[in-house]
Structures are given as structure tokens and as C-alpha cells.
Amino acid sequence: MTLVYEKTAGNPFFVIQFFNALLDEGLLAFDHRVGRWSWDLERIHAKGYTTNVADLMVGKLTRLPARTQEALQQLACLGSGADTPTLALVRGTSEEQVHADLGEGVRLELIERLEGGYRFVHDRIQEAA
């Protein structure tokens, strides 16, 4: 827990993102055979995770498909959220394609799909995008 606090300063959003990054990179895993979590502190320290949530989010965003990255960048330029017709206009595509392009961002809980649009779940994600 000391490492988690050192890396997150106790910020709940950053704690969640930090754990997700560890899971994504296989540095934290649930061992079903013994019914407990396992991790390798040396490898986690060696990864050099930053204490800046924006840097962590940039790393997460760069692993997304190019179309998703581009769509998130355009959404970020429009503000914390935008309606789907506006995103389609900005992207020069259909609303269906907007949904397809942003689907991975929704799945990873970077953005949420609202009635008629999308918004970032946290201002740090918008900043990173």
C-alpha cells in the first residue's frame, strides 16, 4: 500500500488508473489457484510509473487504435463533452462511425456515452487526449 500511496498521493482516480495500468501490463494479477492477488514490486518500481496522472493517461491513450486516439483528440478540442452530430461533423464521418471510433474509449472508461453524445469521465483524461 505504501507504493500505491507514493504513486497516487491517495487520489482515488489515480489509484484506479494506476491499478488498471498494472493489470494491463501484467504486473498485477489474480492467482485463481490460491485465491489471491500477486505482483512483483521490483518490476513495478523498474517501470518508473510517474506520479502525474496526465502522463499515465497519455501512456494509456497511446495504446489505443489510431482512429480512437484521433476521435478522442477531437472530442478534447471540443471540451469536456460533445454531442454525436457535432463529433460526426468535426470528424467528417457518420454518427455510426463516431460510435465505432469511440467504442474502445467507452470500454476502457475513459469517456462515457450519454444520450446523444460523449463526455470525458475526468478532466485529466481530456487533458491527456
C-alpha positions in Angstrom: 0.0 0.0 0.0 2.9 2.3 0.5 3.8 2.1 -3.2 0.3 2.9 -4.2 0.2 5.9 -1.9 3.6 7.1 -3.2 2.5 6.9 -6.8 -1.0 8.3 -6.3 -0.9 10.6 -3.2 -4.2 8.9 -2.3 -6.1 10.4 -5.2 -8.9 7.9 -5.9 -9.0 8.5 -9.6 -5.2 8.0 -9.9 -5.4 4.9 -7.7 -7.9 3.3 -10.1 -5.8 4.3 -13.1 -2.6 3.0 -11.5 -4.2 -0.4 -10.8 -5.6 -0.6 -14.3 -2.2 0.2 -15.7 -0.6 -2.6 -13.6 -3.3 -5.0 -14.7 -2.9 -4.0 -18.4 0.8 -4.6 -18.3 0.6 -7.9 -16.3 2.3 -6.5 -13.3 -0.7 -7.3 -11.1 -2.7 -10.4 -11.5 -5.2 -12.5 -9.6 -4.0 -16.1 -9.0 -7.1 -18.2 -9.1 -5.2 -21.3 -7.9 -4.5 -19.8 -4.5 -7.3 -17.2 -4.5 -5.2 -14.1 -4.0 -3.6 -11.2 -5.9 0.1 -11.3 -6.9 2.5 -8.6 -8.0 6.2 -8.0 -8.5 7.3 -4.9 -6.7 10.7 -4.8 -8.3 9.2 -4.8 -11.8 6.6 -2.2 -10.8 9.4 0.1 -9.4 11.5 -0.6 -12.5 8.6 0.5 -14.7 9.1 4.0 -13.3 5.5 4.9 -13.1 5.1 8.7 -12.8 3.1 10.4 -10.1 1.5 12.6 -12.8 -1.9 11.2 -13.8 -1.8 13.0 -17.1 1.4 11.2 -18.1 -0.2 7.8 -17.1 -3.2 8.6 -19.2 -1.1 9.6 -22.2 0.5 6.2 -22.0 -2.9 4.5 -21.9 -4.2 6.6 -24.8 -1.2 5.8 -27.0 -2.0 2.1 -26.8 -5.5 2.8 -28.4 -6.2 2.3 -32.1 -5.3 5.4 -34.2 -8.9 6.1 -35.1 -9.9 6.1 -31.4 -6.9 8.3 -30.5 -7.9 10.8 -33.2 -11.6 10.8 -32.1 -10.6 11.4 -28.5 -8.3 14.3 -29.5 -11.1 15.9 -31.5 -13.5 15.4 -28.6 -11.0 17.0 -26.2 -10.7 20.0 -28.5 -14.5 20.5 -28.3 -14.4 20.5 -24.5 -15.2 18.0 -21.8 -18.0 16.6 -23.9 -19.9 17.0 -27.2 -22.9 15.7 -29.0 -22.6 13.0 -31.6 -23.7 15.1 -34.6 -21.0 17.7 -33.8 -18.4 14.9 -33.5 -19.5 13.5 -36.8 -19.2 16.9 -38.4 -15.8 17.5 -37.0 -14.6 14.0 -38.0 -16.2 14.2 -41.4 -17.9 10.9 -40.9 -21.2 9.3 -39.9 -22.6 9.2 -36.4 -22.3 5.4 -36.6 -18.6 5.7 -37.4 -18.2 8.1 -34.4 -19.7 5.4 -32.1 -17.4 2.8 -33.6 -14.3 5.1 -33.2 -15.1 5.9 -29.6 -16.2 2.4 -28.6 -12.8 1.4 -27.2 -12.7 4.7 -25.2 -16.1 3.8 -23.6 -15.0 0.2 -22.9 -11.9 1.5 -21.1 -14.0 4.0 -19.2 -12.1 7.0 -20.5 -15.3 8.5 -21.8 -18.9 7.8 -21.3 -21.6 7.7 -23.9 -24.5 9.9 -23.0 -27.9 10.4 -24.6 -26.8 11.9 -27.8 -23.1 12.4 -27.1 -20.0 11.7 -25.2 -18.0 13.2 -22.3 -14.7 12.5 -20.6 -15.0 10.9 -17.2 -12.3 13.1 -15.8 -10.6 16.3 -16.8 -7.2 14.7 -16.6 -8.2 12.3 -19.4 -9.4 15.2 -21.5 -6.0 16.9 -20.8 -4.1 13.8 -21.8 -6.1 13.4 -25.0 
